Every structure is written in C-alpha cells, then in structure tokens.
C-alpha cells in the first residue's frame, strides 16, 4: 500500500552521478516515519568538486575514513529491497544509485520509484514551505529524505482523502 515506503536522497561529490558522498533514507510504515538514516560515503578517490561542496557542505576530510559505496549498499539494501522508493527529483537519485552500482560492478535491482517533484511541480524547499514542513538543513541527505517522506504523505492525503 501507499503508506509503506522508503524516501531516499543522495548527495554527490562531483559531476559524476556515481560519486555519492552521502545517502539518506527515511523508512515509513503504515504512514508513520519510523527511522531516518544518514550515512557519509567515500566517493571514488575521495575527489570533490568545489561546486558540489558549496551545495551540500560535505568536504573530503569528512569522508576520508568512511566506507565506500559497496559497504554502505550492504547495509541499506535490505531496507530498500521490495519497497516503494520515493525521492524528490527521483530521476536524479535513481540514476545516482544505478551509476554507483554499475561503477562498483554490483547488481542493479529494479526499483519502483515515485517522485515528489513530479507530484508537486515544486523544488524541495518550496514544496516544504507549501505544506508547512520544516526543512532544517537543505541538502543534507537525511533531512531531505525525511522532508520528501512528509511531502509524499501530504500529497497522498490530498489525492486519496481516505488514505
């Protein structure tokens, strides 16, 4: 059903989508936010572009000693497996996941994604403002995933009043 899903957000270290440096997931069961997990990820060669740092504020020294994507994937995949995934601008997050999995020669599972950007037509911060959802630290993957989960629940309630 709609009320069981995982909201997902990733931040990248550079222009390559496989360069995930942070991943956030919010698990929602029966329409209730259960947990938000945020993990730093060491991108390949721990290489960052200044533009990306200016967006999310994550710097190479913060990821120099954290696991690479394959280790993180082992931890988060069980939470994502067989779940509806929701992301704001899902095409970006899905592409990042797929490209990171390809980069590390890992199997790319098929996921069912919904996109809150397509549903609202608004940037994340504007959609949060519209729905009265606090966005405490925009471009932190955990905060963005949680905001996305809350937007999704609000949109579902608008579309399906009996939800």
C-alpha positions in Angstrom: 0.0 0.0 0.0 1.0 3.6 -0.3 1.8 4.1 3.3 4.8 1.7 3.3 7.8 3.2 1.5 11.3 4.4 1.8 12.2 8.0 1.0 15.7 8.4 -0.4 18.1 11.2 -1.1 21.7 11.3 -2.2 24.4 14.0 -2.5 27.3 13.7 -4.9 30.9 14.8 -4.6 31.3 15.8 -8.2 29.5 16.0 -11.6 29.6 12.2 -11.9 26.4 10.6 -10.6 28.4 7.6 -9.3 30.2 9.9 -6.9 27.7 9.6 -4.0 29.1 11.1 -0.8 26.0 11.0 1.4 22.9 9.0 1.4 19.8 9.5 3.5 16.8 7.2 3.8 13.6 7.5 5.8 11.6 4.4 6.4 7.8 4.8 6.6 5.5 2.1 7.8 1.7 2.4 8.0 2.1 6.1 7.2 4.4 6.8 10.2 8.0 7.8 9.9 9.9 5.0 11.7 13.6 6.0 11.2 15.9 8.3 9.2 19.4 7.1 8.5 22.1 9.3 7.1 25.4 7.9 6.0 28.5 9.6 4.6 30.1 7.6 1.7 33.6 7.9 0.5 33.4 8.7 -3.2 36.0 7.2 -5.6 39.4 8.8 -4.9 37.6 10.9 -2.3 37.5 13.6 -5.0 35.2 16.6 -4.8 34.3 19.5 -7.0 34.0 22.9 -5.3 30.5 23.5 -6.7 29.2 20.3 -5.1 30.8 21.3 -1.7 29.2 24.7 -2.0 25.8 23.0 -2.3 25.9 20.4 0.4 28.9 21.4 2.5 30.4 18.0 2.7 34.2 18.1 2.3 36.9 15.4 1.6 38.2 15.3 5.1 34.7 14.2 6.3 34.6 11.2 4.1 38.3 10.3 4.1 37.9 7.4 6.6 34.3 6.3 5.9 33.3 3.2 3.8 32.9 3.3 0.1 29.6 2.7 -1.6 29.7 -1.1 -1.7 29.9 -1.4 2.1 27.1 1.2 2.6 25.0 -0.7 0.0 25.2 -3.9 2.0 23.7 -2.0 5.0 21.0 -0.1 3.2 19.8 -2.6 0.5 17.8 -4.7 2.9 15.9 -1.6 3.9 15.2 -0.8 0.2 14.5 -4.3 -1.2 11.0 -4.8 -2.3 9.9 -1.3 -1.2 8.4 1.6 -3.0 11.1 4.2 -3.1 10.2 7.9 -3.1 12.6 10.8 -3.9 12.4 14.4 -4.8 13.6 14.5 -8.4 13.7 10.7 -8.4 15.3 10.5 -11.9 18.5 12.0 -10.3 18.6 9.8 -7.2 17.7 6.6 -9.2 20.4 7.5 -11.7 22.9 8.0 -8.9 22.1 4.7 -7.4 22.3 2.9 -10.7 25.5 4.5 -11.8 27.2 3.8 -8.4 26.1 0.2 -8.6 27.5 0.0 -12.1 30.7 1.7 -11.1 31.4 -0.9 -8.5 30.1 -3.8 -10.6 27.2 -4.5 -8.3 23.8 -5.9 -9.5 21.3 -3.1 -10.3 17.9 -4.1 -8.8 14.7 -2.8 -10.3 13.0 -0.3 -8.0 9.6 1.2 -8.1 10.1 5.0 -7.7 7.6 7.8 -7.1 8.8 11.4 -7.5 7.5 14.1 -5.2 9.0 16.7 -7.6 6.7 15.5 -10.4 3.8 15.2 -8.0 4.2 18.8 -6.7 6.0 20.6 -9.5 8.0 22.5 -6.9 11.6 22.4 -5.7 12.0 20.7 -2.4 12.3 23.8 -0.2 9.3 25.4 -1.9 7.2 22.2 -1.6 8.1 22.0 2.1 7.1 25.6 2.6 3.8 25.0 0.7 3.0 22.0 3.0 4.3 23.6 6.2 7.1 21.1 6.6 10.3 22.3 8.3 13.4 21.8 6.2 16.1 22.2 8.8 19.2 21.5 6.7 18.5 21.5 3.0 21.0 19.4 1.0 21.7 17.1 4.0 20.6 13.8 2.6 18.9 12.7 5.8 16.9 15.9 6.2 16.0 15.9 2.5 14.8 12.3 2.7 12.7 13.0 5.7 11.2 16.1 4.1 10.4 14.1 0.9 8.7 11.4 3.0 6.5 14.0 4.7 5.6 15.7 1.3 4.7 12.3 -0.1 2.3 11.6 2.8 0.7 15.0 2.4 0.3 14.6 -1.4 -1.2 11.1 -0.9 -3.7 12.5 1.7 -4.7 15.2 -0.9 -5.2 12.7 -3.7 -6.7 9.9 -1.6 -8.7 11.5 1.2 -9.5 8.2 2.8 -5.7 7.4 3.0 
